[in-house]
Amino acid sequence: MEVLITDHSTPRSSGSIAYRSDVQSAETADSADSKVVPLRMSETEGILQIPERLRIRSRALLSLLGRISGEDLLSNGLTRNIENPAPVVFLRPFKLFVSYEKEIRAEVQELELKIEKEDELAASAPQVPGSRKELPDFDNRDLLADLKLLIEFLDIDLRATFELRRKIKEGTATHIEFQDLWHLFNPGDVIVDPSDESKVYRVLSYTVGIYLSSLV
């Protein structure tokens, strides 16, 4: 899981899983020559590096996010094949994660229960000498670790976004920037223009910034 950040910064109180790309522009961020290195604590202490995009390579996590959101993240035409999908890059403002935050967080408990049951079955299953255990498509423990990293990204890097949504819900947000207007509407909402109440609009959907990276 890799996070592309910019030079813009706001106060921050804790560390993160963020990674910095040595390239500065979004156009070159996905080139083969880009180097992604972890940020040192001295570079991040007290500073929040605003993420521009998040690249996820975990096939298991992409499969989980696809099931939650209904987005086809693994079998898009740009992927090499279903067994070895291309990494998926999620773009700011990360609408998919914001829209399905509760569902994403709920999966942690579900996975922990699955792992507990798997351990119980493994402990009670008789061991047959010479038998080969068939490996699953992915290990739930690895998926849980990836999911917790994603939730850390939500808690730290998207903290300001969720704070804004809380204020909007409570009615305490007095100003909102143009690029944040999408927080005001949800699919299915009915919108009436005060200047012409004869026209009524229904929100059908909004786009989610996703594209597939060509990097291995």
C-alpha positions as CSV (number, residue, x, y, z in Angstrom):
1,M,0.0,0.0,0.0
2,E,1.6,3.2,-1.2
3,V,0.5,6.8,-0.7
4,L,1.6,9.6,-3.0
5,I,1.7,12.9,-1.1
6,T,2.4,16.5,-2.1
7,D,4.4,19.4,-0.6
8,H,1.2,20.8,0.9
9,S,1.0,20.2,4.7
10,T,-1.3,20.8,7.7
11,P,-0.7,20.1,11.4
12,R,-0.6,16.5,12.4
13,S,-0.3,14.8,15.8
14,S,0.8,11.3,14.9
15,G,2.8,9.2,12.4
16,S,1.3,7.4,9.4
17,I,1.8,4.7,6.8
18,A,2.3,7.4,4.2
19,Y,5.0,7.0,1.6
20,R,6.6,9.8,-0.4
21,S,7.4,9.6,-4.1
22,D,10.6,11.1,-5.2
23,V,8.9,12.6,-8.2
24,Q,6.9,15.7,-7.6
25,S,4.3,15.7,-10.4
26,A,1.3,13.4,-10.7
27,E,2.1,12.9,-14.4
28,T,5.4,11.1,-13.6
29,A,4.4,9.5,-10.3
30,D,3.6,6.2,-12.0
31,S,6.7,5.9,-14.2
32,A,9.0,3.0,-13.9
33,D,11.7,5.3,-12.6
34,S,9.7,6.6,-9.6
35,K,11.1,5.6,-6.3
36,V,8.7,5.2,-3.3
37,V,10.4,5.5,0.0
38,P,9.0,5.5,3.6
39,L,8.8,8.8,5.3
40,R,11.1,9.1,8.4
41,M,9.5,10.2,11.6
42,S,11.5,13.4,11.6
43,E,9.9,14.3,8.3
44,T,6.4,13.7,9.5
45,E,6.4,14.8,13.1
46,G,3.7,17.4,13.5
47,I,3.1,17.5,9.8
48,L,0.3,15.9,7.8
49,Q,1.3,15.3,4.2
50,I,-1.9,15.6,2.2
51,P,-2.3,12.4,0.0
52,E,-3.1,12.7,-3.7
53,R,-3.5,9.0,-4.5
54,L,-3.3,5.6,-2.8
55,R,-2.0,2.6,-4.7
56,I,-3.2,-0.8,-3.5
57,R,-1.4,-3.9,-4.7
58,S,-3.1,-6.5,-2.4
59,R,-5.4,-8.7,-4.5
60,A,-7.2,-9.8,-1.4
61,L,-7.9,-6.3,-0.3
62,L,-9.0,-5.2,-3.8
63,S,-11.4,-8.1,-3.9
64,L,-12.8,-7.1,-0.5
65,L,-13.3,-3.5,-1.6
66,G,-14.9,-4.6,-4.8
67,R,-17.4,-6.8,-2.9
68,I,-18.2,-3.9,-0.5
69,S,-18.6,-1.2,-3.2
70,G,-19.8,-3.2,-6.2
71,E,-16.9,-1.8,-8.2
72,D,-15.1,-4.2,-10.5
73,L,-11.5,-3.7,-9.3
74,L,-9.9,-6.9,-10.4
75,S,-11.2,-7.8,-13.9
76,N,-11.0,-4.4,-15.6
77,G,-9.8,-4.6,-19.1
78,L,-6.5,-2.9,-18.2
79,T,-5.5,-5.7,-15.8
80,R,-3.0,-8.3,-17.0
81,N,-5.2,-11.2,-15.8
82,I,-7.4,-12.1,-12.8
83,E,-4.6,-14.1,-11.1
84,N,-2.1,-11.2,-11.3
85,P,-4.1,-8.0,-11.5
86,A,-2.5,-4.6,-11.9
87,P,-2.3,-2.4,-8.8
88,V,-5.2,-0.1,-8.5
89,V,-4.7,3.6,-7.8
90,F,-7.4,5.5,-5.8
91,L,-7.5,9.2,-6.4
92,R,-8.2,12.1,-4.0
93,P,-10.8,12.7,-2.5
94,F,-11.1,8.9,-2.1
95,K,-14.9,8.8,-2.4
96,L,-15.0,5.0,-2.3
97,F,-13.4,4.9,1.1
98,V,-15.5,7.7,2.4
99,S,-18.8,6.4,1.1
100,Y,-18.2,2.8,2.5
101,E,-16.3,3.7,5.7
102,K,-18.7,1.8,8.0
103,E,-18.7,-1.3,5.8
104,I,-14.9,-1.3,5.6
105,R,-14.5,-1.0,9.4
106,A,-17.1,-3.7,10.0
107,E,-15.0,-6.2,8.0
108,V,-12.3,-6.2,10.7
109,Q,-14.5,-8.0,13.1
110,E,-15.8,-10.3,10.4
111,L,-12.3,-11.3,9.5
112,E,-11.2,-11.8,13.1
113,L,-14.2,-14.2,13.6
114,K,-13.2,-16.1,10.4
115,I,-9.6,-16.4,11.5
116,E,-10.8,-17.7,14.9
117,K,-13.0,-20.3,13.3
118,E,-10.2,-21.3,10.9
119,D,-7.8,-21.8,13.9
120,E,-10.4,-24.0,15.7
121,L,-10.9,-26.1,12.6
122,A,-7.2,-26.5,12.0
123,A,-6.7,-27.6,15.7
124,S,-9.5,-30.2,15.5
125,A,-8.7,-31.5,12.0
126,P,-6.8,-34.8,12.0
127,Q,-3.3,-34.7,10.6
128,V,-2.9,-37.3,7.8
129,P,0.8,-38.1,7.1
130,G,1.9,-37.2,3.6
131,S,-1.2,-35.2,2.8
132,R,-0.8,-31.8,1.2
133,K,-2.9,-28.9,2.4
134,E,-4.6,-27.0,-0.3
135,L,-3.7,-23.3,-0.1
136,P,-6.6,-20.7,-0.2
137,D,-6.6,-17.9,-2.7
138,F,-5.4,-15.6,0.0
139,D,-4.7,-15.8,3.7
140,N,-7.2,-14.0,6.0
141,R,-4.5,-12.9,8.3
142,D,-2.7,-11.1,5.5
143,L,-6.0,-9.6,4.4
144,L,-6.7,-8.4,8.0
145,A,-3.2,-6.8,8.2
146,D,-3.9,-5.0,4.9
147,L,-7.3,-3.9,6.0
148,K,-5.9,-2.5,9.2
149,L,-3.4,-0.4,7.2
150,L,-6.3,0.9,5.1
151,I,-8.2,1.9,8.3
152,E,-5.1,3.6,9.6
153,F,-5.1,5.6,6.3
154,L,-8.7,6.6,7.0
155,D,-8.1,7.5,10.6
156,I,-5.0,9.6,10.0
157,D,-4.8,10.8,6.4
158,L,-8.5,11.3,5.9
159,R,-9.3,12.5,9.4
160,A,-10.0,16.1,8.1
161,T,-12.5,14.7,5.5
162,F,-14.5,12.7,8.1
163,E,-14.4,15.7,10.5
164,L,-16.0,17.9,7.7
165,R,-18.7,15.3,7.1
166,R,-19.4,15.2,10.8
167,K,-19.9,19.0,10.9
168,I,-22.1,18.8,7.8
169,K,-24.3,16.2,9.4
170,E,-24.5,18.2,12.6
171,G,-25.3,21.4,10.7
172,T,-22.3,23.1,12.2
173,A,-20.3,23.6,9.0
174,T,-20.8,27.2,7.9
175,H,-18.4,27.2,4.9
176,I,-17.6,24.5,2.4
177,E,-15.2,24.6,-0.6
178,F,-16.4,23.9,-4.1
179,Q,-14.5,20.6,-4.4
180,D,-16.2,19.4,-1.2
181,L,-19.8,19.9,-2.4
182,W,-20.1,16.2,-3.1
183,H,-20.3,15.6,0.7
184,L,-23.7,17.3,0.7
185,F,-25.4,14.8,-1.6
186,N,-26.0,11.1,-1.6
187,P,-27.3,8.9,-4.5
188,G,-31.1,9.1,-4.4
189,D,-31.3,12.6,-2.9
190,V,-33.8,15.0,-4.4
191,I,-32.5,18.5,-5.1
192,V,-34.6,21.6,-5.7
193,D,-33.2,24.8,-7.1
194,P,-34.5,27.7,-4.9
195,S,-34.4,30.0,-7.9
196,D,-36.7,27.7,-9.9
197,E,-38.7,25.3,-7.8
198,S,-40.4,23.9,-10.8
199,K,-37.3,21.9,-11.5
200,V,-36.4,19.0,-9.4
201,Y,-33.2,16.9,-9.7
202,R,-32.4,13.5,-8.3
203,V,-28.8,12.4,-7.6
204,L,-28.2,9.2,-9.4
205,S,-24.5,8.6,-8.7
206,Y,-21.1,10.3,-8.5
207,T,-17.9,9.2,-9.9
208,V,-15.2,7.5,-7.9
209,G,-11.6,8.3,-8.8
210,I,-10.0,5.0,-9.6
211,Y,-7.6,3.9,-12.3
212,L,-5.3,1.0,-12.8
213,S,-1.6,1.5,-12.6
214,S,0.7,-0.1,-15.2
215,L,3.4,-0.7,-12.6
216,V,4.2,-4.3,-11.7
